[in-house]
Amino acid sequence: FGEYELAADMIRKKEEVEGQMSRPCLYYGLTDFYDGLAFLAMARKTNDMKWMSGASKAISKLERHVQYGKDNCEHKLLLLQAESNSLLGAFEDVFRKYKLSIAFAEKNGFIHEQAIANERLGDFLLKNGDTRASQYYGISNSLYLRWGAQGKADHLCKNIPF
């Protein structure tokens, strides 16, 4: 958990392999979502905005996927938009996008991505001194447990003040 440099390196390797393939890999937004989260985490961690380019590409790809698979991709897009806006200081719409991402993930049965969105909202609120952060961490922890991700739930409990 939190090994963003490793994730970024794996994304680069995945892109190299995909570039050598004769047919494109179709993941319908799944890898774009996780790639975008990793790029945004690296931008946050390093304060190097070169990572925003990769995140912007992931967001653009998800915007296209939403046109054909709204139920599968809209919550992913909203979460990446919330994270991106948070990094860029465009706070006015961030909370709403996090909340919509959570609601759509719940509506469409993506419990693990609902957990991620709650955790990321908790991180955003904690960073901004909002006491509601603990509420979202608690929800995230419960969702991770419901999904069967005991290791992630334990990691959250050990590393997050809620």
N, C-alpha and C positions, 0 to 999 in steps of 0.2 A: 504494500500500500504506500502510495506517495512516491514511488520510484519513477518520477517523471522523465528523468534523463534516459533511463532504460526504455521507457515507453516511446520517447521521441526517436531513439535509435532503432527500435523495432519498426516504427512507422517508416523510417527511411529505407530500411531493408525490405519491407513489404512493397514499397513503391518501386524499388529497383527490380524486384522479382516480377511485379505486375507489368513493368515496362518491357520485359523480355517475353511476355506471353503473347501468343497469337490472338487470343480472344480476351476481351475484358472480363474482369471479375465483377459480378453483380451482387452486392451485399445490401442493396436497397436502403442505403443510409446508415446501416449499422456501424461500419468502420469509419464513415465520415463523422459520426457522432463521437465516438471514442477518440478518434484522431483530434477532433476539435477540442475536446476536453483536455487532452494532453497538451496541445499547443497553448491553450489558454492558461493552463497551470504553469507551463514553462515561462510564459510571458509574465505571469504574476510573480513567479519565483525569482526570475533573473532581471526583471525590469527591462528586458530587451524586447522591443516591439517587433523584431524580425519574426517572432513566433505568431504575431497577429496575422501575418500574411497567410500562413497555413490555416489558422482558425477561420479567416475570411473565406478561404476556398471551401472549407468544410461546411460553413454556413450556406454558401451559395449552392453547393451540391444538395444539401438538405432542403433548401427552398424548392429545388426541382423535384425532389422525391416527394415532398408534401403534396404536390399537384396530383400524384398518382396513388399515393398511399398515406393519406392524411392520418388515419387512425394509428399507423405504425410510426409516423415520423414527426407529427406536429409537436408533441411534447419534447422531443429531442431538439428540434429547431428552437423552440422557445427557451429551453435551458441554455443552449449555446448563445442565444441573443442576450439573455440576462447576464451571463458570465462576461460576454464581450462588453456590454454596456457598463457593467460594473468596473471593468478594467479601464475603460475609456473615460470614466467619471460622469457618464450620462445616467445619473441615479433616478431621474424622475419616473422611469418606466420599469426599472429593474425588479422591484418587489412584485409588481403585477405579472411580469413575465415568469418569474419563479413560481408564483401561485398558479398561474395557468398551466405551466409545465407539470406541476404536481397533480392538478386536477385532471388533465388529459391523460397522464400516465396511469392514474388510478382508474379512470373511466374505461380505458382500453386494456387493463390488466397487466401493465408493465411494472410490477411491484418493485423490481430491482432498480429501475430507472426512477420510480417514485421515491425510493430511498435515497438515491444519489441526489435528486433535486432537493429533497428536504435537507440533506447534509450540506449541500452547496448554499442553500438559503441560510442555514444556520451559520456557516462561515461568513457569509456576507453581513449578516446582522451583527455577529460578534465583532467583526472588523470595524463596524460602524457604531459600536457601543450600545447596541439595542438589546435589551434584556430578553426579548422574545427568542433569542438564539437558542437557549436551552430547550425551549418547546420543540423547535424543529429538529434539534439533535436527538431528542427523545423519540420523536416520531420516526426519524430515520433509523434509529437503533431498533425499534420495534419492527419496522418493515424489513430490515436486514435479517432479523431473527425469523420472521414469518417466511421469508424467502429461503431460509436455510443457510444463510451466510454467517455462521457463528464466528468465524475468524474475523470478518469485517466488523461485526457487532462488538467483539472483544476489543479490537483495535480502536474503535470509536470511543468506547468507554475509558480506555487507558490514556487516550491522547486528547480528548476534548473535554473541556470543563462544563459539564451539564449535570 
